[in-house]
Amino acid sequence: MLQEFKAFLTKSNALALAVGVIIGAATGKVVSGVVDDLLMPIIGLILPAGDWREAKFVLRTVTDAKGKVTDSAIAYGHLIGTIIDFFFIALVVFLITKALIKPAPPGPPTKNCPECMEAIPAEARKCKACGSVVA
């Protein structure tokens, strides 16, 4: 049974998926730390002071029998703040990804031999597989 479980983990990529989830969670913490601790204080110098994230458009105010006041409101400040946070988190993820993942260099250009359809270098004048002359 242990062998079957081990085979399941390796053949179904469940182990790779688990590692990906763990690495993704750790990366999320790093990105949040960079945005919250490094970028947002700088951006806070540009944004207006005060509790602008608490800004809302009150649609209706209701007072219940106990005297508790409840607002029915559209919290546009929170929405704007969330959009700004998303933008900077996406920017940091993009920059980290761009720094860590380099695209593979393109291979040499090739063409197919008209006789045997073998891939040969684009500059070749003779096919290495069948020996026919290639224009």
N, C-alpha and C positions, 0 to 999 in steps of 0.2 A: 504494500500500500504506500509506503514511503517513496518507493521508486516511481510509482504512478504519479504521486504528487509532485515529485521533482520533475518528471517528464512534462506534466501539465504546466508547471511554472516556466520551463524553458521553451516549450513548443508553442505555447499560446501567447508568449511575450508578456505574461502577467507580471513577471519580475521587472522587466524593462518599464512597463507602465507604472508600477509602484515607485521605482526609482525616479521616473519622470515627474510624478506627482510630488514626491518629497523635494526634489530639486526645484520644481516650480514654486512650491510654498516658500522655500528658503530664498529664492530669487525675488519673490513678491515682497518679502520682508526687507530685503536690501533696497529694492526700488522704492518702497514706501519710506524707508529711512532717508534715502537720498532726497526724495521729494519733500518730505516733512521737515527734515533737519537742515537741509542745505539750500534747496531752491525756494521753498515757501517763505522763509524769513527775508530773502532778497526781494522776492516778488511782493511781499507785504509792504515794502518801502514804496512800491509803485501804486498799489491798490489803495483805495480810500480807507482812512482810519475809522474805527468804530466797529460795531457789530453788524456789518452789512450782510453777513450770512444769516442773520436773524430777520432780515427785511421780509415783510409779507404784505399782501393786499387783503385786508379783512373784508370778507363778504357779509358776515353776520356775526353779531355778538349775542350770546344767549346766557342768561342768568338763571340757574336752577333754583329749586325751593330752598336749598341750603345756603344760597348766596354765592355759589361758586360760578365764576364767569368763565365761559368757554367761547373761544373764537373759532369760527369756520373761516379759514383763510387759505390763500394761495401763497406758499412759501417760495417766492421767486429768488430770494437771496440764497437760500440753501441750494436751489437748482443751479444758479450761476456758479456758486462755489464748487459744486460737484463737477460741473463742466470744466472749470479751470483746473481742478485736481486731476481729472481724467486726461486733459491735454498734456499736463506736465508728466504724469505717470507714463502715458504713451510715448512721449518724447524720450524719457529716460530709457524705457524698454527698447525703443528703436536704436538709440545710441549704443547701448550695451550690446545688443544683437549685432549691430554693424561692426563694432569693435572686435567681437569674438568670432563671428562667422565670416570668413573670407570666401568669396566665390571661387570655384575651381577655375583655373586658367583653361581657356578653350584649347582643345586639341588641334593638331595641325589640320588644315583644310584637306578634304579628300573628295574624290569623285569615284564613280563606279565604272569598272571596265565594261564596255558595251558587249563584249563576247561572253565573259564568265560572271559578270556582275559582282566581282570581288572589289572591295574598297581599296583604293590605291591613293597615294599622295596626289594632290592636284597638279603638281608640276611634272609628274611622271609621263614619259613618252612611250613606255613599254610596260605591260602588265606583268607583275612579279609572279602571278599564279599561272596564267596560261601562255604568257610570252607574246601575246598579240600586240601590235602597235596601236597606241591610243593617241588620238589627235588632241 
